[in-house]
Amino acid sequence: MIHAEGPDRYSATDVARTLGDIAGREISARELPRQDWVPALTGGGISASYAELVATMFDAHNAGRIDAEQGVGEIRRGKTDLRAVLTALIENREKV
């Protein structure tokens, strides 16, 4: 088993700060209350049952139960950092 990750792990605050730097304006990360997760997901177009599964997965992730298994396989880290990925996504969104 191989677990692939970027060169670092990033928080939502890291992503917001980097997007803000790229956009040239302030962007801040804000927590969506748990009771709003399913309505937000269904509002985005997914089914209620799938939204419930995603919310359950977020709960497990936030509780630290989802991560690369220690001692199972290997972790390979890429070399492309967050800024490079977000910059490429923003530049290429106009081409899609």
CNS distance restraints for C-alpha pairs under 8 A (distance, minus, plus):
assign (resid   1 and name CA) (resid  72 and name CA) 6.77 0.50 0.50
assign (resid   1 and name CA) (resid  73 and name CA) 4.44 0.50 0.50
assign (resid   1 and name CA) (resid  74 and name CA) 6.61 0.50 0.50
assign (resid   2 and name CA) (resid  73 and name CA) 5.44 0.50 0.50
assign (resid   2 and name CA) (resid  74 and name CA) 5.05 0.50 0.50
assign (resid   2 and name CA) (resid  75 and name CA) 5.88 0.50 0.50
assign (resid   2 and name CA) (resid  76 and name CA) 6.95 0.50 0.50
assign (resid   3 and name CA) (resid  68 and name CA) 6.48 0.50 0.50
assign (resid   3 and name CA) (resid  73 and name CA) 7.45 0.50 0.50
assign (resid   3 and name CA) (resid  74 and name CA) 6.15 0.50 0.50
assign (resid   3 and name CA) (resid  75 and name CA) 4.69 0.50 0.50
assign (resid   3 and name CA) (resid  76 and name CA) 6.15 0.50 0.50
assign (resid   4 and name CA) (resid  75 and name CA) 5.91 0.50 0.50
assign (resid   4 and name CA) (resid  76 and name CA) 5.00 0.50 0.50
assign (resid   4 and name CA) (resid  77 and name CA) 5.94 0.50 0.50
assign (resid   4 and name CA) (resid  78 and name CA) 7.33 0.50 0.50
assign (resid   5 and name CA) (resid   9 and name CA) 7.90 0.50 0.50
assign (resid   5 and name CA) (resid  75 and name CA) 7.24 0.50 0.50
assign (resid   5 and name CA) (resid  76 and name CA) 6.29 0.50 0.50
assign (resid   5 and name CA) (resid  77 and name CA) 4.86 0.50 0.50
assign (resid   5 and name CA) (resid  78 and name CA) 6.12 0.50 0.50
assign (resid   6 and name CA) (resid  77 and name CA) 5.13 0.50 0.50
assign (resid   6 and name CA) (resid  78 and name CA) 4.62 0.50 0.50
assign (resid   6 and name CA) (resid  79 and name CA) 6.44 0.50 0.50
assign (resid   6 and name CA) (resid  80 and name CA) 6.51 0.50 0.50
assign (resid   6 and name CA) (resid  81 and name CA) 6.61 0.50 0.50
assign (resid   7 and name CA) (resid  77 and name CA) 5.23 0.50 0.50
assign (resid   7 and name CA) (resid  78 and name CA) 5.33 0.50 0.50
assign (resid   7 and name CA) (resid  79 and name CA) 5.44 0.50 0.50
assign (resid   7 and name CA) (resid  80 and name CA) 6.75 0.50 0.50
assign (resid   7 and name CA) (resid  81 and name CA) 6.22 0.50 0.50
assign (resid   8 and name CA) (resid  77 and name CA) 7.99 0.50 0.50
assign (resid   8 and name CA) (resid  81 and name CA) 7.39 0.50 0.50
assign (resid  10 and name CA) (resid  14 and name CA) 5.74 0.50 0.50
assign (resid  10 and name CA) (resid  15 and name CA) 6.87 0.50 0.50
assign (resid  10 and name CA) (resid  82 and name CA) 7.95 0.50 0.50
assign (resid  11 and name CA) (resid  15 and name CA) 6.48 0.50 0.50
assign (resid  12 and name CA) (resid  16 and name CA) 6.18 0.50 0.50
assign (resid  12 and name CA) (resid  29 and name CA) 6.03 0.50 0.50
assign (resid  13 and name CA) (resid  17 and name CA) 6.03 0.50 0.50
assign (resid  13 and name CA) (resid  28 and name CA) 6.79 0.50 0.50
assign (resid  13 and name CA) (resid  29 and name CA) 5.41 0.50 0.50
assign (resid  14 and name CA) (resid  18 and name CA) 6.09 0.50 0.50
assign (resid  15 and name CA) (resid  19 and name CA) 6.06 0.50 0.50
assign (resid  15 and name CA) (resid  82 and name CA) 7.51 0.50 0.50
assign (resid  16 and name CA) (resid  20 and name CA) 6.03 0.50 0.50
assign (resid  16 and name CA) (resid  27 and name CA) 5.40 0.50 0.50
assign (resid  16 and name CA) (resid  28 and name CA) 5.31 0.50 0.50
assign (resid  16 and name CA) (resid  29 and name CA) 5.60 0.50 0.50
assign (resid  17 and name CA) (resid  21 and name CA) 6.22 0.50 0.50
assign (resid  17 and name CA) (resid  26 and name CA) 7.42 0.50 0.50
assign (resid  17 and name CA) (resid  27 and name CA) 6.26 0.50 0.50
assign (resid  17 and name CA) (resid  28 and name CA) 6.73 0.50 0.50
assign (resid  18 and name CA) (resid  22 and name CA) 6.27 0.50 0.50
assign (resid  18 and name CA) (resid  82 and name CA) 7.67 0.50 0.50
assign (resid  18 and name CA) (resid  83 and name CA) 6.22 0.50 0.50
assign (resid  19 and name CA) (resid  23 and name CA) 5.99 0.50 0.50
assign (resid  19 and name CA) (resid  27 and name CA) 6.89 0.50 0.50
assign (resid  19 and name CA) (resid  83 and name CA) 7.83 0.50 0.50
assign (resid  19 and name CA) (resid  86 and name CA) 7.08 0.50 0.50
assign (resid  20 and name CA) (resid  24 and name CA) 5.71 0.50 0.50
assign (resid  20 and name CA) (resid  25 and name CA) 5.06 0.50 0.50
assign (resid  20 and name CA) (resid  26 and name CA) 4.96 0.50 0.50
assign (resid  20 and name CA) (resid  27 and name CA) 4.85 0.50 0.50
assign (resid  20 and name CA) (resid  28 and name CA) 7.89 0.50 0.50
assign (resid  21 and name CA) (resid  25 and name CA) 6.62 0.50 0.50
assign (resid  21 and name CA) (resid  26 and name CA) 7.51 0.50 0.50
assign (resid  22 and name CA) (resid  83 and name CA) 7.94 0.50 0.50
assign (resid  22 and name CA) (resid  87 and name CA) 6.93 0.50 0.50
assign (resid  32 and name CA) (resid  36 and name CA) 6.50 0.50 0.50
assign (resid  32 and name CA) (resid  37 and name CA) 6.90 0.50 0.50
assign (resid  33 and name CA) (resid  37 and name CA) 6.94 0.50 0.50
assign (resid  35 and name CA) (resid  39 and name CA) 7.99 0.50 0.50
assign (resid  36 and name CA) (resid  40 and name CA) 6.01 0.50 0.50
assign (resid  37 and name CA) (resid  41 and name CA) 6.15 0.50 0.50
assign (resid  37 and name CA) (resid  51 and name CA) 7.92 0.50 0.50
assign (resid  37 and name CA) (resid  55 and name CA) 6.49 0.50 0.50
assign (resid  38 and name CA) (resid  42 and name CA) 6.06 0.50 0.50
assign (resid  38 and name CA) (resid  48 and name CA) 7.06 0.50 0.50
assign (resid  38 and name CA) (resid  51 and name CA) 5.32 0.50 0.50
assign (resid  38 and name CA) (resid  52 and name CA) 6.17 0.50 0.50
assign (resid  38 and name CA) (resid  55 and name CA) 6.63 0.50 0.50
assign (resid  39 and name CA) (resid  43 and name CA) 5.84 0.50 0.50
assign (resid  40 and name CA) (resid  44 and name CA) 6.28 0.50 0.50
assign (resid  41 and name CA) (resid  45 and name CA) 6.77 0.50 0.50
assign (resid  41 and name CA) (resid  46 and name CA) 6.17 0.50 0.50
assign (resid  41 and name CA) (resid  51 and name CA) 5.71 0.50 0.50
assign (resid  42 and name CA) (resid  46 and name CA) 4.86 0.50 0.50
assign (resid  42 and name CA) (resid  47 and name CA) 5.80 0.50 0.50
assign (resid  42 and name CA) (resid  48 and name CA) 5.90 0.50 0.50
assign (resid  42 and name CA) (resid  51 and name CA) 6.30 0.50 0.50
assign (resid  46 and name CA) (resid  50 and name CA) 6.55 0.50 0.50
assign (resid  46 and name CA) (resid  51 and name CA) 6.40 0.50 0.50
assign (resid  47 and name CA) (resid  51 and name CA) 6.07 0.50 0.50
assign (resid  48 and name CA) (resid  52 and name CA) 6.20 0.50 0.50
assign (resid  49 and name CA) (resid  53 and name CA) 6.50 0.50 0.50
assign (resid  50 and name CA) (resid  54 and name CA) 6.24 0.50 0.50
assign (resid  51 and name CA) (resid  55 and name CA) 6.12 0.50 0.50
assign (resid  52 and name CA) (resid  56 and name CA) 6.18 0.50 0.50
assign (resid  53 and name CA) (resid  57 and name CA) 6.22 0.50 0.50
assign (resid  54 and name CA) (resid  58 and name CA) 6.21 0.50 0.50
assign (resid  55 and name CA) (resid  59 and name CA) 6.22 0.50 0.50
assign (resid  56 and name CA) (resid  60 and name CA) 6.34 0.50 0.50
assign (resid  57 and name CA) (resid  61 and name CA) 6.13 0.50 0.50
assign (resid  58 and name CA) (resid  62 and name CA) 5.97 0.50 0.50
assign (resid  59 and name CA) (resid  63 and name CA) 6.14 0.50 0.50
assign (resid  60 and name CA) (resid  64 and name CA) 6.40 0.50 0.50
assign (resid  60 and name CA) (resid  65 and name CA) 5.23 0.50 0.50
assign (resid  60 and name CA) (resid  66 and name CA) 6.21 0.50 0.50
assign (resid  61 and name CA) (resid  65 and name CA) 5.59 0.50 0.50
assign (resid  61 and name CA) (resid  66 and name CA) 4.88 0.50 0.50
assign (resid  61 and name CA) (resid  67 and name CA) 7.66 0.50 0.50
assign (resid  68 and name CA) (resid  75 and name CA) 7.73 0.50 0.50
assign (resid  80 and name CA) (resid  84 and name CA) 6.33 0.50 0.50
assign (resid  80 and name CA) (resid  85 and name CA) 6.82 0.50 0.50
assign (resid  81 and name CA) (resid  85 and name CA) 6.47 0.50 0.50
assign (resid  82 and name CA) (resid  86 and name CA) 6.13 0.50 0.50
assign (resid  83 and name CA) (resid  87 and name CA) 5.94 0.50 0.50
assign (resid  84 and name CA) (resid  88 and name CA) 6.15 0.50 0.50
assign (resid  85 and name CA) (resid  89 and name CA) 6.21 0.50 0.50
assign (resid  86 and name CA) (resid  90 and name CA) 6.12 0.50 0.50
assign (resid  87 and name CA) (resid  91 and name CA) 6.09 0.50 0.50
assign (resid  88 and name CA) (resid  92 and name CA) 5.95 0.50 0.50
assign (resid  89 and name CA) (resid  93 and name CA) 5.95 0.50 0.50
assign (resid  90 and name CA) (resid  94 and name CA) 7.56 0.50 0.50
assign (resid  91 and name CA) (resid  95 and name CA) 7.93 0.50 0.50
assign (resid  92 and name CA) (resid  96 and name CA) 6.82 0.50 0.50
